[in-house]
Amino acid sequence: MNIDRVVLAERPKGEPTKENFRFEKVETPKLQKGELLLKVKWLSLDPYMRGRMDGSKSYAEPVSIGETMQGECVAEVIDSQNNGFKVGELVSGQLGWVSHAISNGKQLRKIPKSNIPEQTSLGVLGMPGHTAWVGLNKIAKASPGETIVVSAASGAVGSLVGQLAKKKGLRVIGVAGSKIKCSYVTEELGYDGCINHQSVASVGEFKELVARYCPKGIDIYFENVAGITLDAVLPNMNEFGRIAVCGMISWYSGKGLQEAMAFPKFWRTVLVKRLRVNGFIIFDHKGSFPEFRKEVSPLIQSGEIKYKEDIRDGLERAPESFLELLNGGNFGKMLIRLK
Ligand SMILES: NC(=O)c1ccc[n+]([C@@H]2O[C@H](COP(=O)([O-])OP(=O)(O)OC[C@H]3O[C@@H](n4cnc5c(N)ncnc54)[C@H](OP(=O)(O)O)[C@@H]3O)[C@@H](O)[C@H]2O)c1
């Protein structure tokens, strides 16, 4: 049997392209004692993968040229030489952009049998959901009555941030990239308002729109995108406001950096408004994963919290789907379903 995999063929110069990836087939090695063979059912595509394509080290090592692209998967055990795992069990783990994988089981999480779809372990009940929960509760320390602005509001992280914030009694304003996404954010997710960043003609207009939607100013900005959204939000922050810096996707490929707000202006606003700007990386918060799952799983089960998935079929579609994700082409958690 062969394993299909997608490797990094070359590093992107600016915006990534399909040519940066290469498909390969490799023969499955024989299982050794203690190992298990996994068939991948779902692959998660996430913005952080863009950073791993660059050569420079950030909070994690980059993917090497010729190495399999990193990614979290849901997979089924199809053969096992490991007493801890039985054939037919479902697990999640960092297996990469592959059809099958061999593992010693150490870094895998078993997915308990339930009526919740298994792929939510990669989205609303997985890393992105945990990020939303940590960012809102532990980093921003949101309180009832406050106003929060959430960028990439219809996405995997943003959609849960806003819903949890509404449940806590905050005024919640989203920013998203189309009319349809904004309607979903207000009508389905229950946000109090949503600004379509694609429809604003200038930063000035964007800033005024934010002010109109947030008449009492902004206490918390949940930062997912940076770029002109940050420019429009920052002047509307209240004194002693908090910014939870989760991501800055609009800058990941270097676009928009020339037009970005001058650093001295940004820094001055942080001082004058006495803002607390707190970057966070979810891998530092592994310990709170059970608490997050305990709180959010029942809300998913009861339908109180909604989530949306953007499902593409076939590993061969992973590169093009990933490129779309980086440009707002997804509507909901981006997932690849493998046959
Ligand atoms: N700190 C951490 O540990 C951590 C963990 C997970 C995720 N993150 C970060 O959280 C953010 C959201 O991740 P996600 O998985 O939930 O992705 P997502 O929101 O499901 O998808 C990415 C979204 O970003 C928006 N976007 C892309 N380019 C943009 C641009 N130039 N300007 C404005 N918006 C743009 C698009 O939404 P619109 O069409 O609505 O603009 C796109 O749909 C990312 O920045 C990611 O890196 C951080």
The ligand as an ORCA input file, in Angstrom:
! r2SCAN-3c Opt
* xyz 0 1
  N      -2.424     32.423     18.480
  C      -2.769     31.176     18.226
  O      -2.361     30.253     18.905
  C      -3.699     30.911     17.067
  C      -4.357     29.678     16.940
  C      -5.269     29.504     15.892
  C      -5.457     30.537     14.982
  N      -4.773     31.695     15.114
  C      -4.969     32.825     14.209
  O      -6.339     33.176     14.251
  C      -6.720     33.757     13.020
  C      -7.983     33.059     12.509
  O      -7.681     31.697     12.253
  P      -8.838     30.687     11.803
  O      -8.259     29.332     11.821
  O     -10.051     30.980     12.582
  O      -9.055     31.084     10.282
  P     -10.416     31.520      9.592
  O     -10.919     32.750     10.260
  O     -11.326     30.348      9.531
  O      -9.923     31.853      8.119
  C      -9.078     32.933      7.888
  C      -9.904     34.216      7.626
  O      -9.057     35.332      7.720
  C      -9.639     36.398      7.012
  N      -8.662     37.096      6.179
  C      -7.797     36.564      5.295
  N      -7.072     37.541      4.703
  C      -7.510     38.702      5.223
  C      -7.175     40.073      5.012
  N      -6.232     40.436      4.140
  N      -7.822     41.010      5.741
  C      -8.776     40.663      6.615
  N      -9.151     39.390      6.849
  C      -8.527     38.431      6.157
  C     -10.706     35.795      6.092
  O     -11.985     36.126      6.623
  P     -12.848     37.313      5.987
  O     -13.226     36.866      4.607
  O     -13.970     37.421      6.912
  O     -11.963     38.513      5.950
  C     -10.460     34.296      6.217
  O     -11.631     33.564      6.032
  C      -5.499     33.630     12.103
  O      -4.786     34.834     12.116
  C      -4.692     32.536     12.746
  O      -3.324     32.614     12.426
  C      -3.898     31.889     16.141
*
